[in-house]
Amino acid sequence: MRQNATGSQPEQVLIDEKTAARRLGVSTSHLGNLRRRGEIPYVRVGALIRYDVRALDEWIASQLKTTKEKGVDR
């Protein structure tokens, strides 16, 4: 963990699957499917699967669609 910008509480850099799924608003099984298909970044720590908060935020930003893009879900 590292301290956040205000220096008050340490910021968690790696989060578990349940926390990552909650952050994305999806089920853990859907998150696992995304991971197995190689669609979302993750980190393996021994036998554990963890998600880097910054990488998830970047992934979310890369998934944003504009209304001018083709194939936008409505």
N, C-alpha and C positions, 0 to 999 in steps of 0.2 A: 504494500500500500504506500501511497505517497500523499503528502499534504496537499490540500486544494489551495487555490489562489489566496484565500483568506487566511490560511494557516490554522484554521480551527479544527476541523475533523479530517482524518486521513481519507483520501479518495480511493475507493476500491477499483483497481485496474482490471482484474479478471473476475468474472462473475460466472456462477453455475448456470446450468441449462434452464432451471425453473425461473431464475431471475431474468435471464436473457429473453425467455419466451414472454414473460410478463412485460418486459420493457418494449418488446416488439408487438405485443397484443395478439400473440398467436399461441396455440397449444404447444406443449413440449414435443408432442409427436410430429407436428408440422415442422417445428424447428429442427428436429432430428432428420426429417426428410430433406430439408434444405441443406443440412450439413452433409448428409450422405451423397447427395447429388452434386456437391461441390459448389453450391450457390451462395454460401455464406461463410465468412471467415471464422475459424475457431483455432484453439490451441489445445494440444494434448499434453497434459502434465502427468506422466506415468500412465495410469489407467483412467485418469479423470479427463473429462472434456470441459474446457472452460472457454469463455468468450471474452475477448478484449473489448472493453467499453468503447474505446476510441475507434477500433476497427468496425464495431457495430454501427456507431454513429456515421462513419464514412460510408458503410454499406447502405444505410438508410438513405443518406443523401444521394447516393448513386441510383437509387431506385425511384426517386421522385420523377414524376412525369408532368409534362405541361399539356394543356389542352390542345396545343398546336401539333403535338407529336402524333404520329400514326399509331393506331392500335391502342389508344388510351381507353382504359376501362371507364365506363360511365355508370 
